Amino acid sequence: MKKSLCCISLKLQKSGYKANTMTKTRFLMLERNEAVNIVSKRTLNNVFVARKVLDFCASKNWNYRISSDLMPLATLPEAKLSIDLLPDKDKIHNEFKIAAKLIKDKNLRCSTHPDQFVVPASLNTEVSAKSVVELKNHAYIMDLFGLPMSYDSPINIHMNCYKNKPKEAAKRFIDVYDTLPKNVKSRLVLENEDKPNSWSVQELYDLIYQQRGIPITFDNLHHRCNPRNLSTSEAIKLCIETWGKFKPLFHFSDSDPKNKNPRAHADYVQTFPEEYKNLDVDFEFEFKAKDYAIEKFEKEYGV
């Protein structure tokens, strides 16, 4: 079992290694050259910070979930941005090359997780189209990191579109999926969801995996909230099957004991599920304390 740090190292942030973003409002308010220069500097910083986090993960023998926000406003139509239009493009590409070598040399497994607004199966055609743009951008970033076009480097999303009509949503998703470029399709995986009347492991298996062979990322907290007639062991077994020759990458989190909402994530590990022990899978640790949570877990559980 290898553990993945998700996006941010709180330790490195304390040392000043912190990513920067930029709002749409701020960008459009500034004169274009000034706005582009700011985005350029922030993108360069963000890729550099990602490289520092990768190096930190390598020192801990962890994997890494790459942040979705390396290039601010990369997919904003009004901004009309791309890395090759930025003044610091050569430095940015060089940072990617250094990071790619680090990933290869240290055998780091990397993933990414676009946000909840990426919904290819949306009934809203504009949302669906924007989701495709986001997925293509994530795949482009993964290509720049030199990551394989396979489920070894998954792009994980939620279906996030149900409305008690899963068969219709599944058809819409598959119609969009079939149009995606190879660098997206070869990495795209789906995650079971936590709300009632949302996508359980069984439905993802029956309606998506059986149709297109797309792996299912098992999330233990989501399954606890939305088991839909499957035991944890049964759900894990189904999910492992979907990954075929690739090592599964699962999510691990706990409910926050201080929050009434059982879907809220805890800062630190509360319990390590029996069903997760002795599995030949990797885990992304989705705890709010980030690297501190993984370190505490390793100390307490010896894993």
Secondary structure per residue as TSV (DSSP state, phi and psi in degrees):
chain	resnum	aa	ss	phi	psi
A	1	M	-	360.0	126.3
A	2	K	-	-113.1	144.4
A	3	K	E	-101.8	143.1
A	4	S	E	-110.8	133.6
A	5	L	E	-81.9	134.9
A	6	C	E	-96.8	101.5
A	7	C	S	72.6	-49.5
A	8	I	-	-124.3	136.1
A	9	S	-	-103.4	112.7
A	10	L	H	-67.4	-30.6
A	11	K	H	-63.8	-46.8
A	12	L	H	-68.5	-32.6
A	13	Q	H	-60.0	-37.9
A	14	K	H	-63.5	-26.1
A	15	S	T	-91.6	5.7
A	16	G	T	98.7	0.2
A	17	Y	-	-90.7	95.1
A	18	K	-	-135.3	135.8
A	19	A	-	-75.7	155.5
A	20	N	-	-122.5	151.2
A	21	T	-	-125.6	-174.2
A	22	M	-	-154.9	136.7
A	23	T	-	-83.8	155.5
A	24	K	H	-58.6	-42.7
A	25	T	H	-60.5	-46.5
A	26	R	H	-63.2	-44.4
A	27	F	H	-60.0	-47.6
A	28	L	H	-74.0	-18.4
A	29	M	H	-78.5	-28.4
A	30	L	S	-85.3	158.5
A	31	E	-	-61.5	143.0
A	32	R	H	-55.5	-49.0
A	33	N	H	-59.4	-42.3
A	34	E	H	-64.0	-43.6
A	35	A	H	-62.8	-44.0
A	36	V	H	-65.2	-39.8
A	37	N	H	-61.4	-40.7
A	38	I	H	-65.4	-45.8
A	39	V	H	-59.8	-39.7
A	40	S	H	-61.6	-48.2
A	41	K	H	-64.5	-38.8
A	42	R	H	-72.2	-35.4
A	43	T	H	-64.8	-45.0
A	44	L	H	-58.7	-45.7
A	45	N	H	-60.2	-44.4
A	46	N	H	-66.0	-39.1
A	47	V	H	-69.5	-37.6
A	48	F	H	-62.0	-44.0
A	49	V	H	-63.4	-41.5
A	50	A	H	-59.4	-39.7
A	51	R	H	-64.2	-40.5
A	52	K	H	-64.7	-38.6
A	53	V	H	-67.8	-40.1
A	54	L	H	-59.5	-43.3
A	55	D	H	-63.6	-41.3
A	56	F	H	-61.6	-45.3
A	57	C	H	-61.9	-40.8
A	58	A	H	-60.5	-39.0
A	59	S	H	-66.8	-23.1
A	60	K	H	-99.1	-3.3
A	61	N	T	61.9	39.9
A	62	W	-	-107.6	161.9
A	63	N	E	-95.8	-176.0
A	64	Y	E	-146.9	132.6
A	65	R	E	-92.4	115.0
A	66	I	E	-70.9	137.0
A	67	S	-	-60.9	147.7
A	68	S	S	-83.6	-2.5
A	69	D	-	-117.9	37.1
A	70	L	S	-66.4	-40.9
A	71	M	S	-113.7	106.7
A	72	P	T	-57.3	134.6
A	73	L	T	62.5	24.2
A	74	A	T	-60.3	-30.9
A	75	T	T	-109.1	11.4
A	76	L	-	-78.1	116.6
A	77	P	T	-57.7	-40.1
A	78	E	T	-65.8	-26.7
A	79	A	T	-77.2	-31.2
A	80	K	-	51.5	56.0
A	81	L	-	-110.8	152.7
A	82	S	-	-154.6	159.3
A	83	I	G	-57.3	-39.4
A	84	D	G	-71.6	-6.9
A	85	L	G	-96.1	-4.6
A	86	L	S	-86.7	142.4
A	87	P	T	-56.9	-31.2
A	88	D	T	-96.8	24.2
A	89	K	H	-56.3	-41.2
A	90	D	H	-65.0	-42.4
A	91	K	H	-66.4	-38.1
A	92	I	H	-64.9	-47.2
A	93	H	H	-62.3	-35.2
A	94	N	H	-66.4	-39.0
A	95	E	H	-62.6	-40.5
A	96	F	H	-61.9	-41.8
A	97	K	H	-63.6	-41.7
A	98	I	H	-63.4	-43.3
A	99	A	H	-65.0	-40.7
A	100	A	H	-61.3	-41.3
A	101	K	H	-65.1	-40.6
A	102	L	H	-61.4	-45.6
A	103	I	H	-59.1	-44.5
A	104	K	H	-68.8	-47.2
A	105	D	H	-64.6	-36.8
A	106	K	H	-96.1	1.3
A	107	N	T	55.3	50.0
A	108	L	-	-86.8	133.3
A	109	R	-	-92.3	126.9
A	110	C	E	-122.1	148.8
A	111	S	E	-139.1	178.4
A	112	T	E	-150.4	159.6
A	113	H	-	-140.8	87.2
A	114	P	-	-53.5	154.3
A	115	D	-	-73.9	178.0
A	116	Q	T	-66.6	-14.6
A	117	F	T	-84.5	-3.0
A	118	V	-	-86.2	99.7
A	119	V	-	-133.1	85.2
A	120	P	T	-57.7	-29.0
A	121	A	T	-88.9	9.1
A	122	S	-	-58.4	143.4
A	123	L	S	-67.0	-25.1
A	124	N	S	-80.5	112.5
A	125	T	H	-63.7	-29.9
A	126	E	H	-68.1	-42.2
A	127	V	H	-63.4	-42.8
A	128	S	H	-61.6	-44.5
A	129	A	H	-63.9	-42.3
A	130	K	H	-64.7	-34.6
A	131	S	H	-63.8	-39.6
A	132	V	H	-64.0	-41.9
A	133	V	H	-59.4	-43.5
A	134	E	H	-63.6	-43.5
A	135	L	H	-63.5	-40.8
A	136	K	H	-64.4	-37.5
A	137	N	H	-67.5	-42.1
A	138	H	H	-61.2	-41.6
A	139	A	H	-66.0	-37.8
A	140	Y	H	-61.6	-44.2
A	141	I	H	-62.3	-41.7
A	142	M	H	-65.5	-35.7
A	143	D	H	-62.4	-41.2
A	144	L	H	-64.2	-29.3
A	145	F	T	-81.3	1.2
A	146	G	T	71.8	24.2
A	147	L	-	-82.3	147.2
A	148	P	-	-65.7	147.7
A	149	M	S	-84.9	74.7
A	150	S	S	-160.8	176.8
A	151	Y	T	-74.0	-0.5
A	152	D	T	-67.4	-22.5
A	153	S	S	-128.8	73.3
A	154	P	-	-75.4	146.5
A	155	I	E	-102.7	110.2
A	156	N	E	-101.0	127.1
A	157	I	E	-133.6	165.6
A	158	H	E	-94.2	147.0
A	159	M	-	-62.2	-48.3
A	160	N	-	55.5	31.2
A	161	C	-	-154.5	106.0
A	162	Y	-	-131.7	-72.8
A	163	K	T	54.5	33.3
A	164	N	T	61.5	16.9
A	165	K	-	-130.9	63.4
A	166	P	H	-62.9	-34.0
A	167	K	H	-64.6	-39.3
A	168	E	H	-68.1	-41.9
A	169	A	H	-64.5	-39.8
A	170	A	H	-62.4	-41.8
A	171	K	H	-63.4	-42.6
A	172	R	H	-62.6	-42.4
A	173	F	H	-61.5	-47.8
A	174	I	H	-63.4	-37.9
A	175	D	H	-60.4	-40.9
A	176	V	H	-72.9	-44.5
A	177	Y	H	-54.4	-40.3
A	178	D	T	-66.6	-16.3
A	179	T	T	-95.7	-6.8
A	180	L	S	-74.2	149.0
A	181	P	-	-70.0	163.7
A	182	K	H	-58.0	-39.7
A	183	N	H	-69.6	-14.1
A	184	V	H	-92.6	-54.2
A	185	K	H	-56.6	-39.0
A	186	S	T	-70.5	-10.8
A	187	R	T	-117.9	-17.1
A	188	L	E	-71.0	126.7
A	189	V	E	-130.1	161.0
A	190	L	E	-119.9	149.0
A	191	E	E	-116.9	137.8
A	192	N	-	-64.7	149.0
A	193	E	-	-111.5	164.5
A	194	D	-	-101.2	-16.8
A	195	K	S	-85.7	150.1
A	196	P	T	-58.2	148.1
A	197	N	T	58.7	38.8
A	198	S	S	-128.5	-175.1
A	199	W	-	-75.9	112.1
A	200	S	-	-87.3	170.8
A	201	V	H	-57.4	-44.7
A	202	Q	H	-60.9	-43.6
A	203	E	H	-69.1	-40.1
A	204	L	H	-60.4	-40.1
A	205	Y	I	-65.6	-49.0
A	206	D	I	-71.5	-41.2
A	207	L	I	-99.8	-20.1
A	208	I	I	-116.8	-57.4
A	209	Y	I	-58.5	-44.6
A	210	Q	H	-65.1	-22.8
A	211	Q	H	-89.8	-40.5
A	212	R	H	-130.1	0.6
A	213	G	-	70.2	25.2
A	214	I	-	-81.0	126.3
A	215	P	-	-63.1	155.1
A	216	I	E	-111.9	125.2
A	217	T	E	-83.4	117.2
A	218	F	-	-82.2	127.2
A	219	D	B	-114.7	115.8
A	220	N	H	-64.9	-39.3
A	221	L	H	-68.8	-41.5
A	222	H	H	-62.3	-40.8
A	223	H	H	-66.6	-37.4
A	224	R	H	-60.2	-37.0
A	225	C	H	-82.0	-25.1
A	226	N	-	-144.6	69.8
A	227	P	-	-76.8	-28.9
A	228	R	T	46.3	58.8
A	229	N	T	70.0	15.2
A	230	L	-	-116.9	135.7
A	231	S	-	-71.2	164.9
A	232	T	H	-61.1	-43.9
A	233	S	H	-62.9	-41.1
A	234	E	H	-64.8	-41.6
A	235	A	H	-66.1	-42.8
A	236	I	H	-61.5	-43.4
A	237	K	H	-60.4	-44.5
A	238	L	H	-61.4	-45.3
A	239	C	H	-63.6	-44.0
A	240	I	H	-58.8	-41.3
A	241	E	H	-56.7	-37.8
A	242	T	H	-69.3	-18.6
A	243	W	T	-84.9	-10.5
A	244	G	T	56.6	-125.3
A	245	K	T	-78.5	-7.5
A	246	F	S	-92.4	144.6
A	247	K	-	-70.3	125.3
A	248	P	-	-62.7	147.7
A	249	L	E	-118.2	109.5
A	250	F	E	-104.9	167.0
A	251	H	E	-105.9	143.4
A	252	F	E	-131.3	123.7
A	253	S	-	-156.0	173.3
A	254	D	-	-133.6	158.1
A	255	S	B	-69.9	142.8
A	256	D	-	-73.4	116.2
A	257	P	T	-65.1	-16.4
A	258	K	T	-92.7	-1.8
A	259	N	-	-115.8	134.5
A	260	K	S	-70.0	-21.5
A	261	N	-	-81.6	114.6
A	262	P	T	-66.3	-13.8
A	263	R	T	-84.8	-11.0
A	264	A	S	-71.8	136.0
A	265	H	B	-81.7	143.1
A	266	A	-	-80.5	161.5
A	267	D	S	-71.1	-42.7
A	268	Y	S	-130.3	163.8
A	269	V	-	-62.5	129.8
A	270	Q	-	-94.9	-47.7
A	271	T	-	-145.7	147.2
A	272	F	-	-97.9	112.8
A	273	P	-	-57.0	137.1
A	274	E	G	-56.7	-37.5
A	275	E	G	-68.4	-17.2
A	276	Y	G	-87.7	-15.1
A	277	K	T	-75.3	138.8
A	278	N	T	68.1	17.8
A	279	L	-	-86.8	141.7
A	280	D	S	-89.7	67.1
A	281	V	-	-138.1	164.0
A	282	D	E	-100.2	155.9
A	283	F	E	-128.4	132.5
A	284	E	E	-91.3	124.1
A	285	F	E	-87.7	105.7
A	286	E	-	-97.4	57.5
A	287	F	-	-108.4	144.3
A	288	K	T	-67.5	-22.2
A	289	A	T	-82.8	3.5
A	290	K	H	51.2	-121.7
A	291	D	H	-65.0	-31.0
A	292	Y	H	-63.2	-35.4
A	293	A	H	-67.7	-40.9
A	294	I	H	-66.5	-43.8
A	295	E	H	-61.4	-42.5
A	296	K	H	-64.3	-42.1
A	297	F	H	-60.9	-46.1
A	298	E	H	-62.1	-39.1
A	299	K	H	-67.9	-42.1
A	300	E	H	-80.6	-34.3
A	301	Y	H	-106.0	-10.7
A	302	G	-	63.3	29.8
A	303	V	-	-115.9	360.0
